Amino acid sequence: MAFDLVIFDCDGVLVDSEVISCASLADQLTAAGLPTSHEEVMARFLGRSTAAIAEDFRARTGSELPEEFLPRFRLDVAERMRRELLPIPDIQGVLEGLRTLGLPFCVASSSERPRLDLALTLTGLIDFFDARIFNAAMVARGKPAPDLFLHAAETLGADPARCLVIEDSPAGVLAGKAAGMTVWGFTGGSHQRAGSAETLVKAGADRLFNRMQEFDVPEFTRNHGQQRHRQVAPR
């Protein structure tokens, strides 16, 4: 089918940040008295918001997150991103291709807005999105609920059934499918492990791809009766 809107997750799809944020979160949870490994963070929180971290901490310890936890976590992630963050290879070519085709696209992420802005600025991607940046603070429920994707589609005037979501986490795939959208699972981030693809398929991903060079979409055809299949990533 032809799509009217492409919705990108950010972490692990536009920028290779999941390893950075998961390592930081594991360190911060351990320092807060809840020993947590990188693998546990990946399993529990990949693609989810800071609200999910607080809920999980409360359930596992019977206590609230320390007041200083989130400020320290945000600062640590920002410092690590400034040192280490890179864009996903070839993502700029994909975005340039979509813009050339006239196919609207946006980002819808569980990350807080300051972190989103920092990540997109550090990687030179922010100018592609203008005001088309959506995050979990805009809706009542974060991923895996469909609220964020539905909000993005409604704001941009797109039918959910004609939206394509690009996600790297089971929570994100579940959210996209619950929204009635087509979801492609991206497995090319450095955080992906053996078995990651299977978890995305189990969550309902309609297709998997490992490199942005494999990304292709039908040309935007809202006002046209024909559709053509065109590569948008560089060869």
C-alpha positions in Angstrom: 0.0 0.0 0.0 1.0 3.6 -0.3 1.5 5.5 3.0 0.5 9.0 3.9 2.9 9.3 6.9 6.0 7.6 8.1 6.5 7.7 11.9 10.0 7.1 13.2 11.0 6.1 16.7 14.2 8.0 17.7 16.4 5.9 20.0 17.8 2.9 18.1 16.1 4.0 14.8 17.3 7.5 14.0 20.2 7.7 16.5 22.3 4.8 17.9 21.6 5.7 21.5 20.1 2.7 23.2 23.4 1.2 24.3 24.3 4.6 25.9 21.0 5.1 27.7 20.7 1.5 28.9 24.2 1.5 30.3 23.5 4.7 32.1 20.2 3.5 33.5 21.8 0.3 34.7 24.4 2.3 36.5 21.9 4.7 38.0 19.5 2.0 39.3 22.4 0.1 40.8 23.6 3.3 42.6 20.1 3.8 43.9 20.2 0.5 45.6 18.6 -1.8 43.0 21.4 -3.8 41.3 20.5 -4.0 37.7 22.4 -5.3 34.7 22.5 -3.9 31.2 20.6 -6.9 30.0 17.8 -6.4 32.5 17.5 -2.8 31.5 17.2 -3.9 27.8 14.5 -6.4 28.7 12.5 -4.1 31.0 12.7 -0.6 29.6 13.7 -0.6 25.9 11.3 1.8 24.1 9.6 2.9 27.3 9.4 6.2 29.1 10.8 7.4 32.4 7.4 6.8 34.0 7.8 3.1 33.4 11.2 3.2 35.3 9.5 4.8 38.3 6.6 2.3 38.2 9.0 -0.7 38.0 11.2 0.7 40.8 8.2 1.1 43.1 6.9 -2.4 42.3 10.3 -4.1 42.9 11.4 -2.1 46.0 8.2 -0.8 47.6 9.7 2.7 47.5 9.6 5.7 45.2 12.6 6.6 43.1 15.0 8.9 45.0 14.2 12.5 44.2 17.6 13.0 42.7 17.4 9.9 40.5 15.9 11.3 37.3 18.0 14.5 37.2 21.2 12.5 37.6 20.1 10.0 35.0 19.2 12.8 32.5 22.6 14.5 33.1 24.6 11.3 32.8 22.8 10.3 29.5 23.4 13.8 28.1 27.1 13.7 28.9 27.5 10.2 27.4 25.6 11.3 24.3 27.8 14.3 23.8 30.8 12.0 23.8 29.5 8.9 22.0 26.3 9.5 20.1 26.2 8.7 16.4 23.3 8.6 13.9 22.1 5.3 12.5 24.1 4.8 9.3 22.4 6.0 6.2 19.4 7.5 8.1 20.1 10.9 6.6 19.8 9.5 3.1 16.4 8.0 4.0 15.1 11.3 5.4 16.4 13.2 2.4 14.7 10.7 0.1 11.4 10.9 1.9 11.5 14.7 1.7 12.3 14.5 -2.0 9.3 12.2 -2.5 7.0 14.5 -0.6 6.1 11.8 1.8 5.5 13.3 5.3 7.4 11.9 8.2 7.8 12.6 11.9 9.4 11.3 15.1 7.3 9.8 18.0 9.5 8.8 20.9 9.2 7.8 24.6 12.2 10.0 25.4 11.7 13.4 27.1 11.8 16.4 24.8 15.1 17.9 25.9 16.8 14.5 25.3 15.1 14.2 21.9 16.3 17.7 20.9 19.8 17.0 22.1 20.0 13.7 20.2 18.7 15.0 17.0 20.9 18.1 17.2 24.1 16.2 18.0 23.5 14.0 15.0 22.5 16.7 12.5 19.0 15.4 12.0 16.8 18.0 13.8 16.2 20.2 10.8 14.5 17.3 9.0 11.6 17.3 11.6 10.8 21.0 12.3 7.7 20.8 14.6 7.0 17.2 13.8 8.4 15.9 17.0 6.2 14.0 19.4 7.0 12.4 22.8 5.3 10.5 25.5 4.6 13.6 27.7 2.0 14.6 25.1 -0.3 11.7 25.9 -1.8 9.9 28.9 -0.2 6.5 28.2 3.2 5.8 26.7 4.2 2.8 24.6 3.1 0.0 24.4 -0.2 1.9 24.4 -1.1 3.3 21.0 -1.7 6.9 22.3 1.4 8.5 21.0 1.2 7.2 17.5 -2.5 8.1 17.3 -1.7 11.6 18.5 1.0 12.1 15.9 -1.3 10.8 13.1 -4.2 13.0 14.2 -2.1 16.1 14.5 -0.7 15.6 11.0 -4.0 14.6 9.5 -3.1 11.1 8.6 -5.3 8.0 8.6 -3.7 5.5 11.1 -4.4 2.7 8.5 -2.1 4.5 6.1 0.7 5.2 8.5 4.0 3.3 8.6 5.9 3.0 11.9 9.6 2.3 12.1 10.4 0.8 15.5 13.3 -1.2 17.2 11.5 -2.3 20.4 8.7 -4.7 21.2 6.9 -2.0 23.2 7.0 0.3 20.1 5.9 -2.5 17.7 3.0 -3.3 20.1 2.0 0.4 20.2 2.1 0.7 16.4 0.0 -2.4 15.8 -2.5 -1.3 18.5 -2.9 2.0 16.6 -3.8 0.1 13.5 -0.6 1.0 11.7 1.9 -1.0 9.6 5.0 -1.5 11.6 8.5 -2.4 10.3 11.0 -3.6 12.9 14.6 -2.2 12.5 17.3 -4.4 13.9 20.4 -2.5 12.9 21.1 -0.6 16.2 24.2 -1.6 18.1 22.0 -2.6 21.1 20.3 -5.4 19.2 21.2 -8.9 20.4 20.6 -12.5 19.2 16.9 -13.0 19.4 15.9 -9.4 19.1 14.4 -10.0 15.7 12.2 -12.8 17.1 10.9 -10.5 19.8 9.9 -7.9 17.2 8.1 -10.6 15.1 6.3 -11.9 18.2 5.2 -8.3 19.0 3.6 -8.2 15.5 6.1 -6.5 13.2 5.0 -6.7 9.6 8.5 -6.7 8.3 12.1 -6.6 9.6 15.1 -4.8 8.1 18.7 -4.5 9.3 20.2 -1.6 7.3 18.7 1.7 6.4 19.8 0.9 2.8 17.1 -1.7 2.8 14.4 0.9 3.6 11.9 1.5 0.8 8.3 2.8 0.7 5.7 3.3 -2.0 5.7 6.9 -3.2 3.3 9.3 -1.6 0.0 9.0 -3.5 -2.6 10.8 -1.5 -3.7 12.7 -4.6 -2.7 10.2 -7.2 -4.3 7.0 -8.6 -1.0 5.2 -9.2 1.8 4.1 -6.9 5.4 3.4 -7.7 7.9 1.5 -5.5 11.1 3.6 -5.0 14.2 3.2 -3.0 14.9 6.2 -0.8 18.2 5.2 0.8 21.6 5.6 -0.9 23.1 2.7 -2.7 
